[in-house]
Amino acid sequence: MELQLANKNQAMIANLLWVAKDQNEVRQIVAKHGPDAHIVYHMMMAAYFDTMNDTDLAMEVLEKLK
């Protein structure tokens, strides 16, 4: 997974979230790091769902239709 993060703080948060052992640890990280952590968490979840739902394939089709 590759994310386009806005700053070093978001990169650090992404690393913390990536190695979190469970959802409770994820919640603690997000609570501690605030808005940047919410953004990173949602970006990571969106990237994961993209891979699971073949949205990349859908984007290719949309690009061809343009």
C-alpha positions in Angstrom: 0.0 0.0 0.0 1.4 3.4 -0.9 -0.2 6.6 0.5 0.4 10.2 -0.5 0.9 11.7 2.9 1.1 15.5 3.5 3.9 15.6 6.1 6.4 13.6 8.2 3.9 13.5 11.1 1.4 11.7 9.0 4.1 9.2 7.9 5.0 8.5 11.5 1.3 8.0 12.3 0.9 5.6 9.4 3.9 3.6 10.6 2.3 3.4 14.1 -1.0 2.3 12.7 0.6 -0.3 10.4 2.2 -2.1 13.4 -0.8 -1.7 15.8 -1.7 -5.1 17.3 -5.4 -4.6 17.5 -8.3 -2.1 17.1 -7.9 -0.9 20.7 -4.3 0.2 19.9 -5.5 1.9 16.7 -8.1 3.9 18.7 -5.4 4.9 21.2 -3.1 6.1 18.4 -5.9 8.1 16.7 -7.0 9.6 20.0 -3.4 10.6 20.9 -2.5 12.1 17.5 -5.8 13.9 16.6 -6.9 15.1 13.1 -3.8 13.9 11.3 -4.3 10.4 12.6 -8.0 10.4 11.5 -6.9 11.4 8.0 -4.2 8.7 7.9 -6.5 6.0 9.3 -9.2 6.8 6.7 -6.6 6.9 3.9 -5.3 3.5 4.9 -8.8 2.1 5.2 -9.8 3.5 1.8 -6.6 2.1 0.2 -7.4 -1.3 1.7 -11.0 -1.3 0.4 -9.7 -0.2 -3.0 -7.6 -3.4 -3.2 -10.5 -5.6 -2.0 -13.1 -4.1 -4.3 -11.1 -3.8 -7.5 -11.7 -0.1 -7.7 -8.4 0.3 -9.6 -10.0 -1.7 -12.4 -13.1 0.5 -12.2 -10.8 3.6 -12.5 -9.2 2.2 -15.6 -12.6 1.7 -17.2 -13.6 5.3 -16.3 -10.4 6.7 -17.8 -11.0 4.8 -21.0 -14.5 6.2 -21.2 -13.2 9.8 -20.9 
